[in-house]
Amino acid sequence: MNTKRKPASRYAKSSEINRTNAVETAAKLTQLTERARRTGAAQGPLAPVEALMTIETDSWIWQTVDREVLDMLSHRLVLQTEDGRRRELFMTKDLDSAMDAASRIVEFNNGVVLIETLDP
């Protein structure tokens, strides 16, 4: 049994171009902004997601780490911001590297850098 689905209401019902003047455009933008704020408030606070890919001068760079490298890491550096949030910065292969990196980060940032050991 095949049922034909109706297109979603957000799709144009015709291919005719609908132009708006400045007042209509401002009203539509206000409606869109209010809807985005309501939706954002309903979602609650967002969690930061680190990028797995970066784009530099029209080139996509995928960030991958070999399992062997992950096994060598022993310490994690975490920045604790002034408002109490934690942000994982990176991991190092030994305590000396972690201490060196933490001391350099503290020079440029007023937050606290925590060094955590990784469980084997």
Helices and strands as residue ranges (DSSP letters): H 22-43, E 53-56, E 59-62, H 67-72, E 75-80, E 86-92, H 95-108, E 112-117
